[in-house]
Amino acid sequence: MSEPFLTREELPDGTIRLSFAEPILDGAEPRRSLVVRRPSIGEQMRLGDPLTWVVDEKASMPIVNRALVEEYCRILITGHDWDFVSRATNMPLAIAIEEAILGFFRNARITLKG
């Protein structure tokens, strides 16, 4: 069996293309990739950050708000219907989508720290 997830490509406009070996059939049209765009300022202000940091005297640990990640999936994935993609059983693709969305927020925090 071939690897279901092949590549993660950061495009010049800040979007991320995820390409996979096994197509997802969207109607009659098989698709081998999807694009995750960056959230707009308005989307981020309305929905918030999907990561919450729990901090104590010894360490800090991120907690992922999965419901919020799913909401971002609905609005940030282009070229596919999220309800259709969400029924696929491609776990590497699921992790890659989540990491792409969380990465937008991680990168923004890194940029702010300078």
C-alpha positions as CSV (number, residue, x, y, z in Angstrom):
1,M,0.0,0.0,0.0
2,S,1.4,3.4,-0.9
3,E,1.8,6.2,1.6
4,P,-1.5,8.2,1.7
5,F,0.2,11.5,2.5
6,L,3.1,12.6,0.2
7,T,4.0,16.3,0.5
8,R,3.5,19.5,2.4
9,E,4.4,22.5,0.3
10,E,4.4,26.1,1.6
11,L,3.3,28.3,-1.3
12,P,4.5,31.9,-1.8
13,D,1.2,33.4,-0.7
14,G,1.4,31.7,2.6
15,T,-1.0,28.9,1.8
16,I,-0.1,25.2,2.4
17,R,-0.7,22.5,-0.2
18,L,-1.1,19.0,1.1
19,S,-0.7,16.4,-1.7
20,F,-1.6,12.7,-1.2
21,A,-1.0,9.5,-3.2
22,E,-4.5,8.1,-2.9
23,P,-7.1,10.5,-4.3
24,I,-10.1,11.6,-2.3
25,L,-13.2,11.3,-4.6
26,D,-15.2,14.5,-4.4
27,G,-18.2,13.6,-6.5
28,A,-16.9,12.2,-9.8
29,E,-13.6,14.2,-9.6
30,P,-10.7,12.6,-7.8
31,R,-8.5,15.1,-6.1
32,R,-4.9,14.5,-5.0
33,S,-4.3,17.7,-3.0
34,L,-6.0,20.4,-0.9
35,V,-4.9,23.8,0.1
36,V,-5.1,25.4,3.5
37,R,-5.1,29.1,3.4
38,R,-4.0,31.4,6.3
39,P,-6.8,32.8,8.5
40,S,-7.7,36.4,8.0
41,I,-7.4,38.8,10.9
42,G,-11.2,38.9,11.2
43,E,-11.4,35.1,11.3
44,Q,-8.7,35.0,14.0
45,M,-10.4,37.7,16.1
46,R,-13.8,36.0,15.8
47,L,-12.6,32.4,16.5
48,G,-9.4,32.9,18.5
49,D,-6.3,30.8,18.8
50,P,-6.8,27.0,18.8
51,L,-3.9,26.6,21.2
52,T,-4.1,27.4,24.9
53,W,-1.0,27.3,27.1
54,V,-1.1,25.8,30.5
55,V,1.8,27.1,32.6
56,D,3.1,26.2,36.0
57,E,6.4,26.7,37.8
58,K,8.1,23.8,36.1
59,A,6.9,23.9,32.5
60,S,4.3,25.0,29.9
61,M,2.2,22.7,27.8
62,P,0.0,23.5,24.8
63,I,-3.6,22.3,24.8
64,V,-5.3,22.0,21.4
65,N,-8.9,23.0,21.1
66,R,-10.0,20.4,18.5
67,A,-13.5,21.9,18.0
68,L,-11.8,25.2,17.1
69,V,-9.4,23.4,14.7
70,E,-12.3,21.8,13.0
71,E,-14.1,25.2,12.6
72,Y,-10.9,26.5,11.0
73,C,-10.9,23.5,8.7
74,R,-14.4,24.4,7.5
75,I,-13.2,27.9,6.5
76,L,-9.5,27.5,5.6
77,I,-9.5,24.4,3.3
78,T,-10.0,25.4,-0.3
79,G,-10.8,23.2,-3.3
80,H,-12.6,20.6,-1.1
81,D,-15.8,20.4,0.9
82,W,-14.8,19.9,4.5
83,D,-17.7,17.6,5.3
84,F,-16.5,15.3,2.6
85,V,-12.9,15.4,3.5
86,S,-13.7,14.8,7.2
87,R,-15.2,11.4,6.4
88,A,-12.0,10.2,4.8
89,T,-9.9,7.7,6.9
90,N,-6.5,9.1,5.9
91,M,-5.0,9.7,9.4
92,P,-1.7,11.1,8.1
93,L,-3.7,13.7,6.1
94,A,-5.7,14.5,9.2
95,I,-2.6,15.2,11.2
96,A,-1.1,17.2,8.4
97,I,-4.2,19.4,8.2
98,E,-4.2,20.0,11.9
99,E,-0.5,20.8,11.9
100,A,-0.9,23.3,9.0
101,I,-3.6,25.2,10.9
102,L,-1.7,25.1,14.2
103,G,1.4,26.2,12.4
104,F,-0.2,29.5,11.3
105,F,-0.6,30.4,14.9
106,R,2.8,29.1,16.1
107,N,4.5,31.0,13.3
108,A,2.7,34.2,14.2
109,R,3.8,33.9,17.8
110,I,7.4,33.3,16.7
111,T,7.3,36.4,14.5
112,L,6.0,38.5,17.4
113,K,8.9,37.4,19.6
114,G,11.3,38.6,16.9
